[in-house]
Amino acid sequence: RRKKEINEHHIQMSVKLFKLAYVNQSNLESKLEERHTEKLKEIKEKEKEYQQEVQNEYEAKMTALPQLVEELSKSIINSKFTPELERMQSQEKDVKESKALEPLPLTTENPSESIANEVEDAPEYLIAVL
């Protein structure tokens, strides 16, 4: 009989401890879920902030892009075509000097066409075409 009482007491204590551990585990689990939910909200808020920052940065770069392309184009054209233009102008001077000594040849070319050709060689025209 004493053995049976000890056994029942031990079972009751084990059940109480098990219930207490289960309640404690449930409480810890719910706290963990709450913390997880809070962190998830924080992450989503940060994500929205970062998305907005990235969007603003993208829009700023896209609005600055045409001006940047124009500046780079002018820079490249000037660096590549200015020496060529100077060479052509010096050759033109040489040709003009040599033509000044020669009689003028008869041409059938329309003067407006030659002006159009000169305009097409100008750096400004090349920039506009690009």
Secondary structure, 3 states (H helix, E strand, C coil): CHHHHHHHHHHHHHHHHHHHHHHHHHHHHHHHHHHHHHHHHHHHHHHHHHHHHHHHHHHHHHHHHHHHHHHHHHHHHHHHHHHHHHHHHHHHHHHHHHHHHCCCCCCCCCHHHHHHHHHHHCHHHHHHHC
